[in-house]
Every structure is written in C-alpha cells, then in structure tokens.
C-alpha cells in the first residue's frame, strides 16, 4: 500500500516497551518518595505505651506499619510490593525485625521501666526510613500502564492508517477518472482510423474502376491509332492524378497515425496539467498572502512527497508569520533592477527563493533542490 504508515507502525512498536519500562522506573521512584512522609507520620504513633514501657519501640513501629499497609487503598488496589526499612543512626535495624540480625537483648526481658528507658533513648536519636517499591511487570498497575500505552500506540497508528487509506482511495478515484477519459479518446481515435480505412478502400475502388475504364477505352481506341494515343495520354494523366491523390491520402493517413501517437503520448502530460491546475488553485485558496509563479509550481510538482510536505510547511510559515523563517542568504534577481531575493533551505538540500513585490506581498520565485540550483539561479538572474 503506497500510503501505509510503516514508519508510524515501527515507531509505535518501539515506543510502547520503552515508555512502559521508563514509566515503571519513574513510578517506583515517585511512589517511594510519596510513601516516605506517610510512613513518617504513622511511624511512632501514640507515645504513651512507649514511655510507660508496655510496648517496645520495635513492636510499636511494626504494629503501626502493618496497620498502615493493611488500610492503604492504593496498595490494596494495585498490589504494590512495598519494602520498608527503619534503622537508627548507628545502623541498627528497627523494622523489619529479623531474629538473626536483631536477637532479643537483655533489656527486652527486663521490666517496663527498662523498656521505657530504652524507648526514650531510641526516640531521642534519629530514625532513618528507607522505602523500596517493587512494581512488577505482572502487577495490576504495571498491566494498566502497559495496556494504556498499547491503546495510545494503536490509536495513533489507526489515525495515520485512516489518513493513508483516504489518500489511497482519492488517488484510485483520480486514476479511474483518468483511465475513463483516455478510453474515450482512444475510441475517438479508433473511429477516425476506421473512417480513414473506409476512405482508402473507396479510393482503391475508384482506381480499379478507372483502370477498367482505361482498358475499355484502350480497346476501343485500337480502331484509330491517333485517337487511341490521345486517349492513352488522357487516361495516363487521369491515372497519375489519382495516383497523386492516393499518395496524398496515404500521407494524410500517416499524419493521422502520427497524431494518434502524439495524443497517446500526451495522456500523461494531461494528467500533469490537471495536477498543476489543482495545486495552483489549492495554494491560492490556502495562502492568501503568498503569490507563487508557474516556475515555482513546476519545481514543487517535481519534488517527492516528503519534500513537498516540508516546502509546504515553509510556505505556510511565510504566509502566516514570515519573520520566523530563517533566511540563509540574499541574492539578486533581474538583469536591470537587481531586486533583492532571499534563499531559504528545507530538508537539507531543498531550496526556496522568494522576494517582495511592489504590493509588499511575498512572491515565491523558484522551488528546487541542490541538483537544480544552477538552473534556478540562472532563471532568477534573467528575471
């Protein structure tokens, strides 16, 4: 398919996993930063049981964190894996409690006063909180992000596919119309050729009849040699006349054949002229502040589709906001007046030349590329 958006399809296929992976990483970082103040707010909780020694600080923190993890709606809906680490400034891990890392100390078996004293000492020191969020690929939030990017990619691809399909249908209609016109012309040419064949057949019949008459007259003229000789001369003159007439008609037939071939060669230029007129009308309607000459339009039609899009974007900018156009250099056009003309680049090797006419309107003189630059400059200097 000519207009199939293969580049968009490849971009969507590549962008989806990249964006998905980046979003997972950023989401983990964002959620980690989001939960740090929340954990700090609920970490200690009620100080009364800590100060009277009924609970140790580790038990209080563990209780508060487990309660928070149980009640948090985001964790419940998305199924995030939230790893929380609480430690003292000396590096002692308060939460989670590992039996092999934090073995029960003597204080934990002492009375409430000892536990309260230990809790007070830990509270006077600083507690460090570290949160790690694990957003797995198969989790609810991970799948939601993946399907969201897949939906966006599919929507973008579908939009470009529909645009390409509409262009393809429009081109198909134009081709069908052009073929219909060519078939009508071909029928007309065939009819002309058939008429010429009939006329040629009629000439052959006339020549045959004249030849028969000549033979008959020659037989009759045998009675009188002089009369016969004169009659032969007369008949030969007539015969030569008809031979010349036959040659003339044959030349006309050859000329008509040549015209038919010329008509067939002009089929493609006719489509070209139609496209030229269409582009001229479209530019005059879309760009009210721009004047574009036939040389520039011819150069526009000789560009490929990608370069046509780039140069039309440049024309739109000249029409709406010419001050934003980046001018490469100034050249002079014309042999006498030496009018200033400006050169603008597009798509690396594309070139557009424009000037301002006496009505202070932008006039596009030439559109081309590096290959046509010499001819374009010659055209500008000869204006």
N, C-alpha and C positions, 0 to 999 in steps of 0.2 A: 504494500500500500504506500503510495507516494507520500501522503501526509501522516503516516503512522508516527506518533511521538516516541521514537525509540530512545532518544536522549532523556526524555522525562521519565520513561519507564525505568531506565537504568539508574537515574538519579533517585527515584522513589525507592527502588530496591536497595540501593546502597545507604540512603539516608536513614531508613527505618531502623536497622540494627545499630547504627552509630548513635542516633539520637536516643534510642532506647537505653543503650549502655551508659551514655553520658547522663541521662536523666536519673537512672538508678543510682549512680555515684553521687550526683548532686543531691538527690532526695535523701540518701543516707546521711550526707553531711548536714543537710538542713534539719532533718529530724533529730540528729544528735544534738545540734545547737538548740533546737526547740525544747527538748526534754530536760536539759541541764537546769534551767531556772525552776521548772516544775518539780523536779526531784529535790532541789534545794529548799523549796517551800514546805515540802511534806517530810523532809528527811528526819528532823528531830521530833516534831510534833509536840505533844504535851510534856513539859519538863518535870511535872510533879512526880511521876513514878521513877524518873531518873534520879532526882535529888533525894527521894526517901529510900532509895535502894531496892525498891520492889522489882525493878527490871534493869538489866544491864543495857548499856548503850547499843551493843550489837543486836540484842533482841528487839529493842525499840526500833532501831533502823530497819531491821529485817521485816518487822511487822508492818511498819509504815510503807515500805517499798512494795511488799506483797499486796497490801491493800490497794495501793495506787495502781499497780499493774492489773489487778482484778477489775477495778472500776473504770479504767480509762477506755472510752468508747473507740478511739482511733485504733488502739491495739486490738480491741475485740473485733472490730470490723475488718481491718486489713491483715491481721495475723502477723504483725511485725515481730521480729526476734530482737528484743531489747536487752542488751547486756550492760548491767550497771555495776560499777566498781567504786567503792568508797574506802579511802585509806587515810591514815593520819599523815602529818608532815614528816614523821620518822619512817614512813613506808609500811606501817603495819596495816594490813587489810582488815577493815571493819565489816564490809559486806562485799561479796557473799562470804559466808563463814565456811572455811574448809577445815576439816578436822585434822588433816595432816600439816596444814600451814599454820592455823591458829589453835593449837592444843589448849585445852582448858587449863587456865593458870590457877594458882592457889587462891587468888582473890575471888574467883568465880564461886568457890565453895565456902567463902567466908560469910560473915553476917551482912545485913543490909547496910550497915554503916560503912563497911569496907567497899561494898559495891557502889554506894553513893559517892564515896570519896574518889574512887577510880573514874566514875562517870563524870564527875566535876572536872577532874584533871584532863580527861579527853575533850570535854566541851571547851575548856579554856584554850586548848590547842586548835589548830586549823584542820578541817576535814576536806580532803580532795575528792572530787566527784569526776568520774570518767564514764562516759556513755558510748557504747558502740551499737549502732543499728545495723542489723543484717537484713537487707531487702533481697530475698531470694528470687530467682527467676520464676519459680512456680507459685509464688505468693499471690494473694488477691490483688494487692496494689501493683506488683510487677506485671501481672497479666493485664490489668486495666491500662497501664501505661503502654504496654506493647500493642494492645488492640486499638488504643486511641491513635497511636502513630500509624498503624496499619490502615485505619479508617481514613486518616488525613491523606496518606500517600495514595490510597485508592481513589479518593475524591479528586485529588489534583490530577492524577493520571486520567480519570474519567472525563474531567473538564477538557483537557487537551485532546483527548481522543475524539470527543464530540466536535470540537472545533475542526480537527483534521478531517473528520467524516463529512462535515458540512462543506468544507472546501472541495473534497473529492467529489461530492455529489454535484456541486456547482460546475466543476471542470467537466464532469461527464455530460451534463446538460449542454454546455458550450460545444463539446466535441460532437454530440449528436446533432445539434443545430447546424454546425459547420458541415458535417457529412451530408445532411439533408440538402443544404444549398449546393454542395458540389455535385450531388446526384442529379439535381435539377439542371445544372449547367451541362453535365455530361449528356443528359437526354436531349437537350437543345442541340448540342454539337453533333450527336448521332443523327438527329433529324436532318441537319444541314448536310451531313455527309451522304445520307440516303438520297436526298434531293439531287445532289451532285452526281451520284451514280446513275440516277434515272435520266438526268440530262445528258450524261455521257452516252448512255445506251441509245437515247434518241439521236444523238449525233452520229453514232455508228450506223443506225438505221438509215439516216439521211444519206450518209456516204455510200451505203450499199445500194440505196435506190438510185442515187446519182450515177454510180458505177454501172448499174443495169441499163440506165437510160443512155449512158455513154456508149455501151456496147451496142445497144439497139440503133443508136444514131450512126455509129460507125458502120454497122451492117448496111443501113440504108444509104450511107454516103458512098458506098462502093460503086454505085451506078455512075456517079460523076466524081472523078478524081479531085477536081478542083474544089468542088463543094465539100467533098469528103475531107480534104486537107483543112479547109477553113473551119469545118465543123470540129475536126480534131483539135485544132488550136483553141477554139472556143471552149470545148469541153475540158481541155487541159487547164485552161485558165480558171474555169469554174472549180475543177478538181483541186488546183493549187490553192484557190481561195478557201475551199472547205478544209484543206489540209492545214492552212494557216489558222482557220477558225478552230480546228481541232486542237492545234498546238496551244492556242490562246486559252481554250477551255482547260486543257491539261495543266497549263501553268496556274490557272485560277484554282484548280483542284489542289495543286501542290501548295499554293499560298494559303488556302483554307486549312489544309493539313498542318501547315506551319502555325497558323493562328490557333488551331485546336491545341497544339503542343504548348504554345505560349500561354493560352488560357489555363492549361493544366499546371504549368509552372508558376502561374500567378495565384494558384489556390492558397499556398502558404502565405505569400505577402498580403493577400486579402485578409486573412486572419490576423496578420501582424498589424495592418491598418486599423482593424476593428479594435485590437488591444490598445493601440496608440490613442485612438479617439476616446476609448473608455478611461484610460489613465489621465488624459488631458482634462476630461470632464470631472473626474473624481478630485483631482488636485485643485481645480478652480472652485469646487464646492467646499472642500475641507479647509483650504488655506487661503483665506480672503486677502491676507496682507502680502502674498507672495505672487510674483509673476515668473513663469518658467517658460523658456523658449523651446522650440522643437529640437534643437541640438541637445539640450539637457534631457528632454524626454526620451530621445533615442538612446542616449547614454544610460538612462535609468532602465530602459527595457533590456539593454544588453547585459545588465548585471544579473547574477544569480539571485535566488530568492532571499538568501541570508543577507547579502549586501543591499538588496532593495529595502529590506526591513530597517537596516542600520541607517541608510541615507534618508529614508522617510522619517525616521525619528529625528534626524538632524534638521530636516525641512520643517517639521512640527515645531522644533525649538526656535528656528528662525522666524516662524510665523507668530508664535506666542510670546517669546522672550529672547530676542536676538542678542541681548547683552551677555547672556550666559554662554554663548557659542565661543569656543576657543579658536582664534584665528592663528594659523601657522605663519603666514607671511602675506605681504602686499605685493601684487603685480600690477602692471599697467596694460590696459586693453585699448585697442584702436590705433590707427596709424597717425591720425591728426591730433585728436583731443587728448590722448594719453590719459584716459579715465582710470581712476583707482579701482582695482579689482582685488578681492580677498580670496585666499585659498584656505579651505578647511579640510581636515582629514577625517576619515571614518573607516573603521575595520582595517586598520594598519595601512593598507595600500590603496584605499579608496580616496578620491579627491573630488571636492565640490568647489566651484568658483562662482562667486556672486558679487553684485555691485548694487548701488542705489541709483535709481534713475532720476529723471528730473522731477517726478512726482513724489520723491522721497520714499518710494516703495522698493523693497528688496526684489531684485531680479536675478534669478538663477541662470547663469550663462552656460555652464558645462557641468556634466556629471560623468566621471570616468574613474580609471584606476591608473596604476603606475605604468601599465603597458600602453595606455592611450595618452600618456601625459604630453608627449611631443606634439601629437596632432591637436590635442586640446589647447596647448599653448599657442600653436600656430593659428588656430581658429580665433582665440582671444585677441592676439595681436592684429589680426586682419579685420576686426570689428570696425 
